Amino acid sequence: MALDTYSYTDPLCVGLVQTQYFHHDGTLPLESGQQLGPLTLAYETYGTLNAARDNAILILHALSGDAHVAGFHTPDDRKPGWWDVMVGPGKAFDTTRYFVLCANIIGGCMGSTGPKCVNPATGEPYAMAFPIITIGDMVNAQRLLMDALDIPRWYAVTGGSMGGMQALQWATAYPERVAHCIPIATTHRLSAMSIGFNAVGRAAIMSDPHWQEGHYYGGELPTNGLAVARMVAHITYLSEASMHQKFGRQLRHAEDYAWNFDPEFSVETYLHYQGDEFVKRFDANSYLYITKAMDYFDLGAVAGTLTNAMAVAQARFLVMSYTSDWLFPTAQARELVRALRFNGLDVSFVEIESPSGHDAFLLEHEEMTKLIRGFLG
Amino acid sequence: MALDTYSYTDPLCVGLVQTQYFHHDGTLPLESGQQLGPLTLAYETYGTLNAARDNAILILHALSGDAHVAGFHTPDDRKPGWWDVMVGPGKAFDTTRYFVLCANIIGGCMGSTGPKCVNPATGEPYAMAFPIITIGDMVNAQRLLMDALDIPRWYAVTGGSMGGMQALQWATAYPERVAHCIPIATTHRLSAMSIGFNAVGRAAIMSDPHWQEGHYYGGELPTNGLAVARMVAHITYLSEASMHQKFGRQLRHAEDYAWNFDPEFSVETYLHYQGDEFVKRFDANSYLYITKAMDYFDLGAVAGTLTNAMAVAQARFLVMSYTSDWLFPTAQARELVRALRFNGLDVSFVEIESPSGHDAFLLEHEEMTKLIRGFLG
């Protein structure tokens, strides 16, 4: 599919869509012991919920994602939603058969309640008064939406990276409400290395003088710190091979070295560009809260072991990992698969050959489509 | 060897040593076309130069290293030099047989001429008026020292990481002056990924408001930016396995989560500690200049290919890489070995099994000692 000619009128496209907002007037008890509420959760839907209300698929997004998974918001949009290759008529998540819903997360900055929102207790933005949230809290907020939409059970829950963490959380926290679970490029808990990279990102943000202990709303934003956080994270989403292929040692604008400190290697200008673009759309405090939620996620912690934690699950599982993903490597997917199989669960596991690193889950849509369509039946 | 009982009186120790300073009153033409001078180069020596002046071994250090490779500066020092495990009586570089010299680098901040030094043209610190320097320039400055000491040929040149780059540069820029070359955990040119990590480090420093375009000497230092640069670099020196083994998901001070943004995972507090320690001893501008020199290093660039570049070499080579080093992976060492062998050079290559990542070259001294002693004969 050539993206340059792909538009909302394409027969493979879900068309023009709008983000919707679910409001919950009560409070949500959080794992920290605190409460959050009232709260708003952004979401989008595609396709039609059938009369039996049993064809709903929940898609969950990664750190920097949003509810806009497919289609276009306006005819002038240059790009469709972030996983449009996977959601639409005849695609992996076929909107002629399924009612597909993508739910945003609390703590974020893409339309749901997060640190940049007004704290009803003070009339000011929450900033760092926003409570620490967990992957479990994100899922509990999504369950409020599920109940409001009167969906008894998800036909499937799926997501890549942090979206996969939410999918796993759904399958264990609400086992009777998940028929199929497709965790992709994910893990039941971050490695020390991943926690380390998140720590670097937070250090970059929190040492930016504009961060001001989180009270930067209405003033200058900690864009430098957030850009550095994004730059380092972006490297972890790629692979040595994909960076070599994409950039090598190419210089961006010249044949010869510049002999100064302006970014000049293509990989350098690319990372700076990624950093600069990210700060236009993302809130630095949300970056802190979401990375912390990822660090805290440890599915086996309460039950003692991952195998114990998985004992309650009822879903059929399709676990996917990618050969060159060094952030959430295949070894972590295998741990998950072992724990699921130990409990007698129906598990398919595929390690997909890809040079694209962690980002492969956004790119290897052809093989994933075959696997997912086969799995969903 | 238990470091806590190891002291300058140990028979395996070179004893108390002092850093020496070589002054060159002239100027050094640089690869950029600029000149640098007068200049100072810090160095240390251990053992005795023989009458034939043919037993000198040159050790070259990595990004953050210095000339103090072995022994103690004072009886009260808690730690010996950075590669003391490798340099001393009976060690890999046996000071009863060899005259071992460790030379610092121009552009650095450990006693040699670098951006924090006074620019004779202005009477102020160079800061960003310091010229861009290359690995070739570092080696050319070291050659001035070699000539001043009247050493006709190094019996061996060696170093890990950026030290290995300098060793390779020596073997090709001054082939007749290098009898043995031992490049360790290094590469003939950085990968896109490594350039990317360096770009992140520089971005962190240059976006620190205390950096002030490099003019921070005498004022507040860009410690936050430099600490972030060190934190991210430090992750790249380890491996997922070593971080898992060392830290796992352990919390530093408590059994349960803190539910705030204080560093709490052991890996987090460790990285913050590494960052905080580093800024006490390292100059942020030197970090910019040295990482840039690494980015610019491309041994095959002038000759067209690495094989062509290596055609001039005369040394015997011992190339070492480490299984878990993902910063300078074995695949890069193999490229080097292929180019050397294509030219009919005498090359030994060993990939050492180690979980310690890039830092393995500082740690796997037992196997390295056997290999190096065998190689040096």
Interface residues (C-beta under 8 A of the other chain):
Chain A: S32 M128 I132 R189 L190 S191 A192 M193 I195 G196 F197 A199 V200 R202 A203 A204 M206 S207 D208 P209 N224 G225 A227 V228 M231 V232 I235 L238 E240 M243 H244 K246 F247 G248 R249 Y257 W259 N260 F261 P263 F265 S266 V267 E268 L271 H272 G275 L288 K292 D295 Y296 D298 W326 P329
Chain B: S32 M128 I132 R189 L190 S191 A192 M193 I195 G196 F197 A199 V200 R202 A203 A204 M206 S207 D208 P209 N224 G225 A227 V228 M231 V232 I235 L238 E240 M243 H244 K246 F247 G248 R249 Y257 W259 N260 F261 P263 F265 S266 V267 E268 L271 H272 G275 L288 K292 D295 Y296 D298 W326 P329
